Amino acid sequence: MSPKPEGTFCLVLHSHLPWLAHHGTWPVGEEWLYQAWAHSYLPVVDMLRRFAEEGRNDVLTLGVTPILAAQLDDPYCLRGAHDWLGNWHLRSHYAGERLRELSAYEHRASSWALDQFESHWRHGFSPVLRSLVDSQTIELLGGPATHPFQPLLDPKVRAFALKTGLQDTKLRIGQAPEGIWAPECGYSPGMEAGYARAGVKRFMVDGPALHGDTSTAHPVGSSDVLAFGRDLEVSYRVWSPKVGYPGDAAYRDFHTFDHPTGLKPSRVTGKNVAPEDKRPYDPLLAREAIGRHVEDFVDTVVQRLRAIDGGLVVAAYDTELYGHWWHEGPLWLEAVLRALPEAGVRVTTLRGAVEAGHVGKPVELPASSWGSGKDWRVWDGAQVSDIVSLNESVQKELLELDFSRDVRDPVLDQAVREALLALSSDWAFMVTKDSAADYARYRAKIHSDRFSELAALARGGRGRARAAELRAADGPFGHLDARGMR
């Protein structure tokens, strides 16, 4: 007998990294991409592929930003990822002289990752992703091209960035997504009109933007565009600004390294335990913790659904949490997605939630984000005033350019590409959070400088050689046509 229906649950994963190719390797740069690829994207996609083989539909909603998709399809990045996986495999052997159990564990993990990559990923991510979309295993969310913080963009630039991103996704998987992950869940009143013009039917906001009323999707203003809110009571069980499952003493410690090999030999052990005093990682202890946390999460979802009379719970996280930041995350994720239906919870996508009737009354949304304070301070605060000023000057000069050419101009195309890369929300986020702040400021500055250089060359009818040189390093979105800025 099936358990009594408890309500509907949607898991939304947001996959994003800024453009890292050709901009440094280690400790900042391409290393981030390859680590996330190996430890998050490979296991999460493998899980989804197995769900597809079982015939399961609407397992979760997967956001993949266009700028990340561009890297996961890029031949340079594919070669780099394969080299990185091979190096990981060699490091696992080197650790055997001192850390035998860790060496064996990493040998198995790196062998599996190499097999996955060589079997499924050698032609890029798009063929893999398209099969998951076509089988309706997932719903795909897109977004603006380079993940800009949209509320701080001029409406014309905002519309172009979104159109470029949606077009890129359509080229990769055959259809434009109906939903987007609004970068940083950033919203300013009126943006829903632009979404409607672009064909976007639904987008994500953080729970406080809906004053906690996340038990249904809500039409925004007078539009038919739906806002889904992240349920913080449930989402924060996994990861919050202060606590969450990954901090359990039995889980692998992200921050402690065996420096000769770059491998992570320790478990968390305790919040105030020095790295040299942390206990060795024990996969069996970690498995026991996974079981506890799966049970706790399922119980939390069921209790929350009962409290809202069987409505909708949306939990949303960065994909990179699962495997990269939280080593055991992919195992926990699969166990949860299998346990929830057994507990009487309908697991579906945002699209599936709409089809099931989880749509409430229209709302007027405030200016908001999912950043600190749930406002815009991370991206427009005093700490990043230099980046804010840079972004304003880039947009001003961009809007003053002449895009009335009859044919495509590769200099203008590359100028716009550099402008979009300069406007990535990641640079301000990294500065505010003091995460590789110098690198972030460098990236914002170099792209804005390259944009201005190309803009000046374009105005003089020159610069084709320079544009080609820069495109070799910063070449996402080959379809980008600057004339769309008219």
Salt bridges, closest charged atoms under 4 A:
GLU6 OE2 - ARG306 NH2 2.81
ASP46 OD1 - ARG49 NH1 3.53
ASP46 OD2 - ARG50 NE 3.14
GLU54 OE2 - ARG338 NH2 2.79
ASP58 OD1 - ARG351 NH2 2.74
ASP73 OD2 - ARG172 NH1 2.78
ASP83 OD1 - ARG79 NE 3.39
GLU106 OE2 - ARG252 NH2 2.34
GLU118 OE2 - HIS82 NE2 2.76
ASP134 OD2 - ARG130 NE 3.70
GLU139 OE2 - ARG202 NE 2.84
ASP168 OD2 - ARG172 NE 2.67
ASP168 OD1 - HIS479 NE2 2.97
GLU178 OE2 - LYS201 NZ 3.38
GLU178 OE1 - ARG202 NH2 3.02
GLU184 OE2 - HIS147 ND1 3.91
ASP206 OD1 - ARG230 NE 2.88
ASP206 OD2 - LYS374 NZ 2.66
ASP213 OD2 - HIS218 NE2 3.29
ASP231 OD2 - ARG304 NE 2.76
GLU233 OE1 - ARG304 NH1 3.81
ASP248 OD2 - ARG292 NH2 3.36
ASP248 OD2 - HIS293 NE2 3.80
ASP253 OD1 - LYS278 NZ 3.87
ASP258 OD2 - ARG98 NH2 2.70
ASP296 OD2 - ARG237 NH2 2.71
GLU334 OE2 - ARG50 NH1 2.78
GLU334 OE2 - ARG338 NE 3.14
ASP375 OD2 - ARG377 NH2 2.79
ASP386 OD2 - ARG441 NE 2.63
GLU397 OE2 - ARG459 NH2 3.25
GLU400 OE2 - LYS396 NZ 2.83
ASP409 OD2 - ARG405 NH1 2.60
ASP413 OD2 - ARG408 NH2 2.96
GLU418 OE1 - HIS447 ND1 2.81
ASP426 OD1 - HIS16 NE2 2.86
ASP449 OD2 - LYS445 NZ 2.74
GLU453 OE2 - ARG466 NE 2.81
GLU469 OE1 - ARG466 NH1 3.11
ASP474 OD1 - HIS23 NE2 2.67
ASP474 OD2 - HIS447 ND1 3.61
ASP474 OD2 - ARG450 NH1 2.89
ASP481 OD2 - ARG483 NH2 2.75
